[in-house]
Amino acid sequence: MAKRAPDEIDQRLIALLRGNARLPAATLARHLGLSRSAVQDRLRRLERDGVIQGYTVILGEVPGDQVAAHVMIDLDPKLHDRAIAALRGMPEVLSCHTVSGAHDLAAHVAAENAAALDDVLTRIGKLPGVARTTSSILLATKWDHRSSSPQEPASRPGVQGKARPTRGFP
C-alpha cells in the first residue's frame, strides 16, 4: 500500500497527541470533527507509515531528579566502534548521535547528582577511542515540543523555566 504525506487533519491529530498522547479516540474525534472510527483509521495509517513510531511518557520534575548534560565527543577513527560500544554499555548515556561539524558524537548523559555526573564524564573521557570531550550541563528546559502541541506553549508546572532532566536528546 502506498504511503501518503500527512494532510492538514493528520497534522492536527499529531498536534493533539503531542499535547497528550493518552487522549481517547472519541475525544480526538470531537476535537477534529470526525467519527471515532475515522480517527482510529488515521492513527493506524500514521503508525503503519512510520509517521507515528510510538507513544511515550515525558517525566516532569520529581524529587531526586537527575543532573543532565550534552557531551560532544571527539573519537580516534581507528577505535570508533569500540568507543560507541562502550558508550552504549553505560546506563547514564541516555542517547548518542553522530553529528556533523567539529565533533564526532553528541551524547545525552544523566546522573543522580553533580558528583555522579562528574564521575560519568571522567569515565567517558577515559574510554578507549575517546580523544576529547566537551560538556554542557543542562540547567533548565524552556520548552520541549515532544511534550506539548505546537499551538500551545508548554504551561504545565515543571516544563517551562524549571530544571528537569530531558529524557531524550532535543
Secondary structure, DSSP 4 states (H G I P E B T S, - for coil): -------HHHHHHHHHHHH-TT--HHHHHHHHT--HHHHHHHHHHHHHTTSS----------TTPPEEEEEEEEE-GGGHHHHHHHHHT-TTEEEEEE-SSS-SEEEEEEESSHHHHHHHHHHHHTSTTEEEEEEEEE--BS--TTSS-TTS---STTTSSB----SS--
